[in-house]
Amino acid sequence: MMSNVLSVFADPKGPRRWGWVGAVVMLAAVAAAQGPAPVQPPAQAPAPPPTLVKVRDDVFVIQNVNHLVSEIGQNGGNATVVVTNDGVILVDTKNERMHDDLVAKVKSLTVRPITYGVLTHNHADHSGGAARLQADGTTIVGSVGTRENMLRANQPGAPQITYTGYSQIVLGGKEVQLREVRGHTRGDTIVLIPSARVVIAGDLVATPDTIPAIVNYGDGGSWTDLGRALDEVAKLDFDTLVGGHGPVLSRADFLKYRDRIAAIRERFRALNRERKTQDEITQTLLKEFNWGTGPAAGNIAGMLQELR
């Protein structure tokens, strides 16, 4: 991939833009004619609010408490706050519902504004809050692939600044490096904060097993390229990694995750070449890796085509 370097620098002096009764009777009559109403599933219990976790003196993660799939729809994914003297660089924006909570947590750390919001990819649990932040004056940054995926899906808050290959944001003397890869989607961004020795990987990394790792084929993801992307992460100089979901990982934890993803991929490929059925492959992966149900089940059909 050719590298097109785009450096973004803050201008601290620059602008920050961007009839009732009859209806009831009628409905009752219709309901009586149709028989008893179907039993509705119980309402989902509200997820506990996300917590603010310190990673380094100037780096914090807003993450869900129990690391369950059920929390993601309500609270979104992880968001990372990088505090500088001239403003905040926010990596991922959670969803629109959590905007006020996210902003309040940032304000508990600094009076500086959220100057830049970097999207690791286009999915709404990471990008859904971008439009609200844009309205507050935040500049949204992402890869060309992320912007194109968001525009194709008519998602609000698409990046105002895009890059391909490699880019940097420098704010308040702190450098944040952006690297574009393909894996979970076709336009994932890996973020490295060299001074903090922290990597932010978006949904290239999702832990624990309660949130299974997947790719999104509809947005250009690939299990083969997911492996390559994780190998690229492993080449970076870091001590701590923030995934798209789950707790903060050490470098050793990440390497175990990378190896597990490779093992799932290659085991799937071997079973596919043995002409095992989809159900047989699923049952084997469940037994050996505890992977293949929930969101992961939606990957199986695509993997049958990709991993031959």
C-alpha positions in Angstrom: 0.0 0.0 0.0 1.4 3.4 -1.0 1.7 5.8 1.9 0.1 9.2 1.5 1.3 11.3 4.5 -1.1 13.9 5.9 0.0 15.7 9.0 -2.7 17.5 11.0 -1.6 20.3 13.4 -3.8 22.2 15.8 -4.4 25.9 15.6 -5.3 26.9 19.1 -6.6 30.3 17.8 -8.6 28.8 14.9 -12.4 28.6 14.8 -14.3 25.6 16.2 -17.2 24.9 13.8 -18.8 22.8 12.0 -60.5 11.2 18.6 -58.3 9.3 21.3 -61.0 7.3 23.0 -62.4 6.1 19.7 -59.0 4.9 18.7 -58.6 2.9 21.9 -61.9 1.2 21.5 -61.1 0.3 17.9 -57.7 -1.1 18.8 -59.3 -3.2 21.5 -61.8 -4.6 19.1 -59.1 -5.5 16.6 -57.0 -7.1 19.3 -60.0 -9.2 20.4 -60.7 -10.3 16.9 -57.1 -11.4 16.4 -56.8 -13.4 19.6 -54.3 -13.1 22.4 -51.2 -11.0 21.7 -47.9 -12.8 21.2 -45.8 -13.1 24.3 -43.1 -10.3 24.2 -39.6 -11.1 25.4 -38.6 -9.3 28.6 -37.2 -5.9 28.2 -33.4 -5.8 28.2 -32.0 -4.6 31.6 -30.2 -1.3 31.3 -26.5 -1.7 31.1 -24.4 -0.1 33.8 -22.8 3.2 32.6 -19.3 2.9 31.2 -16.3 3.5 33.5 -13.3 5.8 33.0 -10.0 3.8 33.3 -6.6 5.4 33.5 -4.0 3.9 31.1 -1.2 6.5 31.5 -1.1 10.0 33.0 -2.6 11.5 29.8 -4.4 8.5 28.3 -7.8 7.1 29.6 -10.3 4.6 28.3 -14.1 4.8 28.6 -15.1 1.1 28.6 -18.1 -1.0 29.5 -18.2 -2.7 32.9 -19.0 -6.3 32.1 -17.6 -6.7 28.6 -20.7 -8.3 27.2 -22.3 -8.0 23.7 -25.5 -6.9 25.4 -23.8 -3.7 26.6 -22.5 -2.7 23.2 -25.9 -1.7 21.7 -26.6 0.5 24.7 -23.2 1.9 25.5 -21.1 1.5 22.3 -17.5 0.3 22.2 -14.3 1.6 23.9 -13.3 5.2 23.5 -9.8 6.5 24.3 -9.1 10.0 25.6 -5.7 11.5 24.9 -5.3 14.7 26.9 -2.9 17.5 25.8 -2.4 21.1 26.8 -4.1 22.3 23.6 -7.1 19.9 23.6 -8.2 16.3 23.5 -7.7 13.7 20.8 -10.5 11.2 21.2 -10.2 7.8 19.5 -13.7 6.5 18.7 -16.9 8.3 19.7 -19.1 5.5 21.1 -22.7 5.8 20.0 -25.0 8.8 19.8 -26.9 7.8 22.9 -23.7 8.0 25.0 -22.6 11.5 23.8 -23.5 13.4 27.0 -21.8 10.7 29.2 -18.7 10.7 27.0 -18.4 14.5 27.1 -18.9 14.6 30.8 -16.2 12.0 31.4 -13.8 14.0 29.2 -14.7 17.2 31.1 -13.8 15.4 34.4 -10.3 15.2 33.1 -9.7 18.5 31.4 -11.3 21.8 30.6 -9.8 21.6 27.1 -12.1 20.9 24.2 -12.3 17.7 22.2 -10.3 19.0 19.2 -10.0 15.8 17.1 -12.1 12.6 17.0 -10.3 9.7 15.3 -12.5 6.8 14.0 -11.0 3.4 14.0 -13.7 2.2 11.6 -17.3 3.0 10.5 -19.5 0.9 12.8 -22.0 2.9 14.8 -20.8 1.6 18.2 -17.6 3.5 17.5 -18.7 6.2 15.1 -22.3 6.9 16.1 -21.3 9.9 18.3 -19.3 11.6 15.6 -22.1 13.8 14.3 -22.8 15.2 17.8 -19.1 15.9 18.3 -18.9 17.7 14.9 -21.8 19.9 16.0 -19.8 20.7 19.1 -16.8 21.8 17.0 -14.7 18.5 16.9 -12.9 17.6 13.7 -13.5 14.0 12.8 -10.6 12.1 11.2 -10.6 8.7 9.6 -9.3 6.6 6.7 -10.7 7.1 3.2 -12.2 3.6 3.5 -14.0 4.5 6.7 -15.5 7.7 5.2 -16.6 5.8 2.1 -18.2 3.1 4.2 -20.1 5.7 6.2 -21.3 7.6 3.1 -22.4 4.4 1.5 -24.5 3.6 4.5 -25.8 7.2 4.9 -24.2 7.4 8.4 -23.9 10.9 9.8 -20.6 12.2 11.1 -18.3 11.0 8.3 -14.7 12.2 8.7 -13.9 15.7 7.5 -10.2 14.8 7.2 -9.2 11.5 5.6 -5.9 9.7 4.9 -4.6 6.6 3.2 -1.7 4.5 4.4 -0.2 6.6 7.2 -0.9 9.9 8.9 -0.2 11.9 12.1 -2.0 14.2 14.4 0.2 16.6 16.5 -1.6 18.5 19.2 -0.2 20.2 22.3 3.2 18.7 21.5 1.9 15.1 21.5 2.1 12.9 18.4 -0.5 10.4 17.5 0.2 8.1 14.5 -2.5 6.6 12.3 -2.0 3.5 10.2 -4.6 2.2 7.7 -5.1 -1.6 7.4 -7.7 -4.0 6.2 -9.1 -6.6 8.6 -12.4 -6.0 10.5 -13.3 -3.6 7.7 -11.5 -2.4 4.6 -10.5 0.9 6.3 -9.5 0.1 9.8 -7.2 2.6 11.6 -4.5 1.5 14.1 -3.5 4.4 16.4 -0.1 4.5 18.1 0.7 7.0 20.9 4.6 6.8 21.0 5.1 8.8 24.1 2.7 6.7 26.1 3.6 3.4 24.4 -0.1 2.7 23.8 -1.8 1.2 20.7 -5.5 1.5 20.0 -6.7 -1.2 17.6 -10.4 -0.8 17.3 -12.3 -4.0 16.4 -9.2 -5.7 15.1 -9.0 -6.7 18.8 -12.1 -7.7 20.8 -11.9 -9.5 24.1 -12.9 -11.5 26.2 -14.6 -14.5 24.7 -18.0 -13.0 25.6 -17.3 -10.6 22.7 -16.1 -12.8 19.8 -13.7 -11.5 17.3 -15.3 -11.1 13.9 -14.8 -9.4 10.5 -17.5 -7.5 8.6 -17.5 -8.9 5.1 -20.1 -6.3 4.0 -17.7 -3.5 4.9 -14.7 -5.1 3.2 -13.3 -7.1 6.1 -11.2 -10.2 5.7 -10.0 -12.9 8.0 -6.8 -13.3 6.0 -6.1 -9.5 6.2 -7.1 -9.5 9.9 -4.2 -11.8 10.5 -1.9 -9.5 8.5 -3.2 -6.4 10.4 -2.5 -8.1 13.8 1.0 -8.9 12.6 1.5 -5.2 11.8 0.3 -4.3 15.3 2.8 -6.7 16.8 5.7 -4.8 15.0 4.8 -1.6 16.8 6.7 -0.5 19.9 4.1 -0.5 22.7 3.4 -1.8 26.2 -0.4 -1.5 26.3 -3.2 -2.0 23.8 -6.8 -0.8 23.8 -9.1 -3.0 21.7 -12.5 -2.0 20.4 -14.1 -4.0 23.2 -13.0 -5.4 26.4 -10.3 -4.5 29.0 -6.9 -3.0 28.3 -4.4 -5.6 27.3 -0.6 -5.9 27.9 1.6 -6.6 25.0 1.8 -10.3 26.1 -2.0 -10.5 26.2 -2.2 -9.1 22.7 0.3 -11.6 21.3 -1.8 -14.4 22.8 -4.9 -12.9 21.2 -3.1 -12.6 17.8 -2.0 -16.3 18.0 -5.5 -17.4 18.9 -7.0 -15.6 15.9 -4.4 -17.2 13.6 -5.2 -20.6 15.1 -9.0 -20.2 14.5 -8.4 -19.1 10.9 -6.0 -21.9 10.1 -8.2 -24.6 11.8 -11.2 -23.3 9.8 -9.2 -23.5 6.6 -8.1 -27.1 7.3 -11.6 -28.2 8.1 -12.9 -26.5 5.0 -10.4 -28.3 2.8 -11.5 -31.5 4.4 -15.0 -30.7 3.1 -16.5 -30.6 6.6 -20.0 -29.2 6.7 -20.8 -25.8 8.1 -22.2 -27.3 11.2 -19.3 -29.7 11.7 -16.9 -26.8 11.4 -18.9 -24.7 13.9 -19.0 -27.5 16.4 -15.3 -28.1 16.1 -14.5 -24.4 16.6 -16.8 -24.2 19.6 -15.1 -27.2 21.2 -11.6 -26.1 20.5 -11.8 -22.3 20.8 -15.2 -21.5 22.3 -15.8 -19.5 19.1 -18.6 -19.8 16.6 -21.9 -18.7 18.2 -23.5 -15.3 18.7 -22.0 -12.6 16.4 -19.3 -15.1 15.2 -22.0 -17.4 13.7 -22.6 -14.7 11.1 -19.0 -15.1 9.8 -19.1 -18.8 9.1 -20.7 -18.6 5.6 -18.2 -15.9 4.4 -15.3 -17.8 5.9 -16.3 -20.9 3.9 -15.8 -18.8 0.7 -12.6 -17.0 1.9 -10.6 -19.7 3.7 -10.3 -22.5 1.1 
